[in-house]
């Protein structure tokens, strides 16, 4: 799988509630695999109605959803970059994820004390972002000192590396994340990847509201929305307490609860899908009576790479991909009809897989 979203936020913002709801929902999800790797890591199925419809259409015996991994990263407080609140340990956890889900408290509750004494999304976001920037600044400065020393030899590559690191340093000094610095060439891109900077990771803001504000939001959500828009980030609004209650119900009880709340689907479904989109992921399907399965790939992946997600032999011995678009598969009702109508295409090694493709791979090893 290998796609991990880290859930971060200040204490008492509701991130553990959201994480617990995610993992409980996964346990309750019918026919979906779930496991907890360690106490703060959960593998969660990605909701996709297309998988359900394909499985029902072919009367499959086994239905397997694609998955994402969520990590509940606790302990981020002001001073984390200097080791406060076990900061170094948890900043290390963030380095291991592909994207950050930043939970921000947008609800009032006198029974739940805010770590800073009041509800202020702008301040909360700034605290977390500042700690990540400070940690990145330390990383960049260490590498820059090394590069400058080595560049004394006059090596053009090392001089270019030092110049780019100076750009990164200046940006971070201004309180801006490293993702706002765009590499100009492969050398710079490789350097950014090697540095594993925290602020290069894409961010999804999660506005945690109470039940009464779920439909329309509130002034705190508006503030957070402006922050997200300025950064070019996304935002999802959910009520963590409701999601945790929903996650403990069976499927029929969930439907009744959602109907009463006027909701089409749990907010967690939107959160998972938003995380999926944040990572630039798409889904293709393999369809059959024995098993119908969803597979995750990066957008832009070519057919042999998609085949390799199933098995390395499929990629190594790739011959062609026989592809039916999802809508065509549903409209035709079967692979046979789609083939007879000329809607099953034979694609070669340069074919870029599209979201929703139903694929049969031909290979020889």
FIMARDREN-532088 format. One record per atom (N, C-alpha, C): x, y, z. Coordinates in steps of 0.1 Angstrom, whole numbers, plus 5000, padded with zeros to 4 digits. Layout:
% FIMARDREN-532088
XYZ;...
END
This chain:
% FIMARDREN-532088
500949885000;500050005000;500950125000;501550165012;502550265012;502050405011;500750435013;500250575013;499850605027;500550705034;500250725048;499850875050;498850895058;498451035062;498651045077;499351145081;499551165095;498551275100;497951235111;496951325117;497651405128;497751535126;498451625136;497451735141;497851795152;497051905158;497551925172;497052035178;497352055192;496551965201;496951945214;496051865223;494651915224;493751825226;492251855228;491651925216;492051895204;491351945192;490451845186;490551715190;489751615185;490351515175;491651525174;492351435164;492251295168;492451265181;492351125185;490951065184;489951155186;488551115184;488351075169;488851165160;488651135146;489451005142;490650995147;491450865144;490650745150;490150755162;489450635167;488150605159;487550715154;486350685146;486750625133;487850665127;488350605115;488550455116;489350425127;489650285129;488450195133;487550255141;486350175145;485450155133;485350255124;484550245112;485150135103;486450125103;487150025094;486749885100;486749865113;486449735118;485049695115;484149795115;482649765113;482349745098;483249795089;482949795075;482849655069;481749625063;481449485058;482449445047;483049335048;483849275038;485149355035;485449445043;486649525041;487749485051;488949455047;490049415056;490449535065;490849505077;491349615086;492249555095;493349625099;494149585110;494849705116;495249695128;495949795135;497449745136;498349825130;499749785130;500349805144;500049915149;500449955163;499450045169;499450075181;498350145188;497950275180;498850345174;498450475168;498450465152;498450355147;498450335132;497250245128;496450295118;495350215114;495250215099;494850095093;494650085079;493150085076;492750185068;491350215066;490950195051;489850125048;489350115035;488950245029;489150275016;488750395009;487350365004;486350435008;484950415003;484850444988;484250354981;484150374966;482950294961;481850364958;480650304954;480850224941;481850264933;482150184920;482450044923;483250024933;483649884937;482449804941;481549864949;480349794953;479549754940;479349844931;478549824919;479149714910;480449724908;481149624900;480949484906;481249474919;481149344926;479749284926;478749374927;477349324926;476949284912;477549354902;477249324888;477749184884;478949154888;479549024884;479348914895;478548944905;478348854916;479648794922;480548874925;481848834929;481748774943;482648674946;482748604959;483548684969;484448774964;485248844974;485548984968;485249084977;485349224973;486449284982;487449354976;488549404983;488749554980;488549634990;488749784988;490249814988;490549934982;491849984983;491950054997;493150075002;493250125016;494250245017;494050315028;495050415032;495450395046;496650445050;497150425063;497050565070;496450565082;496350685090;497150665103;497950775106;498850765118;498450885127;498050845140;497650945150;498950995156;499351115153;500651165158;500351265169;500551215181;500251295193;501451385197;501251475207;502351545213;502851665207;502251715196;502751835190;502251965198;503252025204;502952155212;503952255208;503752375213;504752485211;506052445217;507152455209;508452415213;508752265209;507952205201;508152065197;509552055189;509852155181;511052155174;512352155183;512152195195;513252195205;513052085215;512151985212;512051865220;510951875230;510151985231;509051995240;507951895237;507351835247;506251735245;506651615237;507851565239;508451455231;508451495216;508751625214;508651675200;509451605190;510751575193;511651515183;511051385179;510551305188;509951175184;508851185175;507951285177;506751295169;506951365156;507951455156;508351515143;508951405134;509651315141;510151195133;509051115127;507951105134;506751025128;506251105116;506251235117;505651315105;506551295093;507851275095;508751255083;508351135076;507751035082;507450905076;506150905069;505351015069;504051015062;504151085049;503151055040;503151125027;502351255027;501451265036;500551385037;500151415051;499851535054;499451575067;497951615068;497251555077;495851595080;495951675093;495751805092;495851895103;494551925109;494251865120;492951885127;492952015135;491952105133;491952225140;490552235147;490652275160;489452285168;488652405164;487352385159;486452495155;485152485163;485252425175;484052415184;484352475197;483252525204;483352575217;482752465227;483552445238;483052345248;483852375261;483152425271;483752465283;484352345291;483852225287;484252105294;485552045289;485952105277;487252055271;488152175270;489152175279;490052285280;491052295268;491152415262;492052435251;493452455257;494452405251;495852415257;496252555258;495752645250;496052795251;494952875256;493952815262;492852885269;491752945261;491852945248;490752995240;490752925226;489652945218;489552885205;489952995195;491052965188;491553055178;492252975167;491552935156;492152855146;493452905140;493453045138;494653105132;495953085140;495753105153;496853085163;497252935163;496252845163;496552705164;497352655152;496952705140;497652665128;499052715128;499152845132;500552905132;501452825142;500952785153;501852705163;502352585156;501452505150;501952375144;502852405132;502452495123;503252535111;504652585115;504652665126;505952725130;506952615135;506352515142;507252405147;507752325136;506952305125;507452225114;508452305106;508252435105;509252515098;510552525105;510452535118;511752545126;512552415125;511752305125;512452175124;513152165110;512452215099;512952205086;514152305085;514052415091;515152515091;516452455097;516352385107;517552315113;518152215103;517252135097;517752045087;518452105075;517852215070;518452285059;519752355062;519852415074;521052485078;522252385080;521952265085;522952165087;523552125073;522552095063;523052055050;523752175043;523252295045;523852405039;525352425043;525552415056;526952425061;527852325055;527352205053;528152095047;528452135032;527352175025;527452205011;528452325009;528352425017;529252545015;530752495017;530952415027;532352365030;532852285018;532052195012;532452115001;532552194988;531752304987;531752384975;533052474973;533852474984;535052554983;535952504973;535752374968;536552314958;536252374944;535152454943;534752514931;533852424922;533452304927;532652214920;531252284917;530952284904;529752364900;528452294906;528452164907;527252104912;527052134927;528152134935;528052174949;527652314951;528252404942;527852544943;526352564940;525852494930;524452504927;523552454939;524052344945;523352284957;523252394968;524352454971;524452554981;523452674978;523452714966;522552824962;521152794964;520752664960;519352624962;518952614977;519952564985;519652554999;519552695006;520252795000;520052925005;518652985002;518152944990;516752984987;515752914997;515952795000;515152725010;515252785024;516452815028;516652875041;515953015042;516053095031;515453225031;513953215032;513353115025;511953095025;511453055039;512152965045;511752915059;511953025069;512953105067;513253225076;512053325076;511353325065;510253415063;508953355069;509053235074;507853165080;507053105069;507553075058;506853015047;507252865046;506352775042;506752635041;507652605029;508352495030;509352465019;508652425006;507352385007;506652354995;506352474986;506552594991;506452714982;507652744974;508752664976;509952674968;509852564957;509852604945;509652504934;511052464928;511452344929;512752304922;512752324907;513852364902;513952394888;514552284879;515152184886;515752074878;515851944887;516351844881;516351714888;517251714900;518351784899;519251794911;518551854923;517851964921;517052024932;515951934937;515251864928;514251774932;514751664940;515851604936;516551504944;516951544957;517451674958;517951724971;516751744980;515651794975;514451814984;513951684989;513951584980;513451444985;514451394995;515751404994;516651355003;516551425017;516151555017;516151625030;514851585038;513851525032;512651485039;512051595047;511951705041;511451825049;509951805052;509551845064;508251835069;507251925061;507652045058;506752145051;506652125036;507252025031;507051995016;505851905015;505351845026;504251755025;502951825023;502051775014;500751835012;499951835025;499051935027;498251945039;496851955036;496051885044;494551895044;494151945057;493452055058;492952105071;491552035074;491451995086;490151925090;489552015101;488452085098;487752165107;486852085116;487152065128;486351985137;485352075144;484052055141;482952135146;482052055155;481152115162;480052045169;478852015160;477951935165;476851895157;476052015151;475852115160;475052235156;475552315144;476852305142;477552385131;477852305119;477452175119;477852085108;477252135095;476052185095;475452215082;475952345076;476152445085;476552575080;477952625083;478652555093;479952605097;479752715107;480852785110;480852895120;482052995116;482253095125;483253195122;484653125122;484853025131;486152965132;486452885119;485352825113;485552755100;485952845089;485252965089;485553065079;487053115080;487453125092;488953165094;489853065088;489552935092;490452825087;490352815072;489152835066;488952835052;489852935045;489953055050;490853155045;492253115045;492653055056;494053005057;494352905046;493452805045;493652705035;493652755021;492852855018;492752915005;494052985002;494653055011;495853135010;497053035007;496952925013;498052825011;497852734999;496652744992;496352654982;496052514987;495652505000;495352375006;493852345006;493452225009;492052185010;491652185024;490252185026;489752185039;488452095039;488352015050;487151935051;486551965065;485251975066;484552005079;483851885083;484151835095;483451725101;483151745116;482251665121;481951675136;482551545142;483651545148;484351425153;483451345162;482751415171;481951345181;480851255174;480251315164;479251245156;479851125149;481051145143;481651045135;482050925144;482450955157;482750845166;481450765170;480350835172;479150765175;478650685163;478850735151;478450665139;479250535137;480550545140;481450435138;481050315147;480350335157;479950225166;478650155163;478050205152;476750155148;476950055136;475949955135;476049875123;475549945111;475649885099;475349955087;473950005086;472949925091;471549975090;471350085100;471950075111;471750185121;472450315116;473550295109;474250415103;473350485093;472650405085;471850465074;470750545081;470150495092;469050565099;469550685105;470750685111;471350795118;471650905108;472250865096;472550965086;471351035081;470250955079;469051005074;468451115083;468551085096;468051175106;468851305107;470151295104;471051405104;471051485091;470351425081;470351485067;471651475060;472451375063;473751355057;473651235047;474351245036;474351145026;475351035029;476451075036;477450975039;478151025051;478850945059;479650985070;480751085066;480951185075;482051285072;483351225070;483551105077;484851035075;485150995061;484050955054;484150915040;484751035032;484251155034;484751275027;486251295031;486551275044;487851295049;488851195042;488451065041;489350965035;489550995020;488451035013;488551064999;489351184997;489251285005;490051415004;491551375006;491851295016;493251245018;493751175006;492951095000;493251014988;493651114976;492751214974;492951314964;494251394967;494451424979;495551504984;496851444979;496951314980;498151244976;498251214961;497251264953;497351244939;497151104935;496251034941;495950894939;494750874930;494750764923;493550724915;493350574918;492250524913;491850374915;491550314902;492150194900;491650104889;491149974895;490449894887;489849774892;490149654884;490249544891;490249414884;488949344888;488249294878;486949244880;486749104877;486149024885;485848884882;484948824893;484448704889;483548634899;484248594911;485548554910;486248504921;486648624930;487048734925;487448854932;487348984924;486749084930;486749214924;487549304934;488549374929;489449444938;489849584932;489949684942;490349814938;491849824941;492549894932;493949914934;494350064934;495250104942;495750244943;497050264935;497050364927;498250414919;498250564919;499450614917;499650754915;499050794902;498450914901;497950974889;499050984879;498950944867;499950944857;500750814855;500350714863;501050584862;500650514848;501750464842;501450394829;501050244832;500550174822;499950044823;500949944830;502149934826;503049834832;503249864847;503349994851;503450024865;502249984873;501050004867;499849954873;499749804875;500249734865;500349594865;501249544877;502349624879;503249584889;502649604903;501549674905;500949684918;500349554922;499949474911;499349344914;500449244917;501449244908;502549144910;503749194901;504949184906;506149224899;506249154885;505749024885;505848954872;504949014862;503849074866;502949134856;503649254849;504449324857;505149444851;506349394843;507049294848;508249244841;507849184827;506749114827;506349044815;505249104808;504949234810;503849304804;503749294789;502549254784;502349244770;501349354766;500249354772;499249464770;498149464781;497449574781;496349584791;495049594783;494049514787;492749514781;491849604790;491449714785;490849814794;489349844790;488549854800;487149894799;486950014809;486450124804;486150234813;484950194822;485050244834;484050204844;482550224839;482350344834;480950374829;480550274818;481450244809;481150144799;480850004804;481649964815;481449834821;480049824827;479649924834;478349934840;477249934830;477350014820;476350024809;476149894802;477249824799;477249694792;476749584801;477149584813;476649484823;477649364823;478649354815;479549244815;480749274806;481849204809;483049224800;482749174786;482049064785;481749004772;480949104763;479949164768;479149264760;480049384757;480849434766;481749544763;482749514752;483249384752;484149344741;483449344728;482249284728;481449274716;481049404710;480949504718;480549644714;481849724711;482949664712;484249734709;484649834719;484149814732;484449904742;485549854751;486149744748;487349694755;488449724746;489349814751;490549854743;491749784747;492649754737;493949694739;494949804740;495549824752;496549934754;497949884756;498949954752;500349914753;501049974765;502349974764;503250014775;503150164778;502750244769;502650394771;501350444775;500350354777;499050394781;499050444796;498550564798;498350614811;497050574817;497050504828;495850454834;494950564839;493650554836;492650654840;491950604853;491450704861;490750664873;489450584868;489250474875;488050394872;488250284861;489350284855;489650174845;489450034851;488749954843;488649814847;489649734838;490649674843;491749624835;492049474836;492249414825;492749274825;494149274819;495149234826;496549244821;496949114815;497649124803;498249014796;499749024798;500348914803;501748914805;502348784802;503648774801;504348654798;505748664805;506048564814;507448564820;508148434818;
END
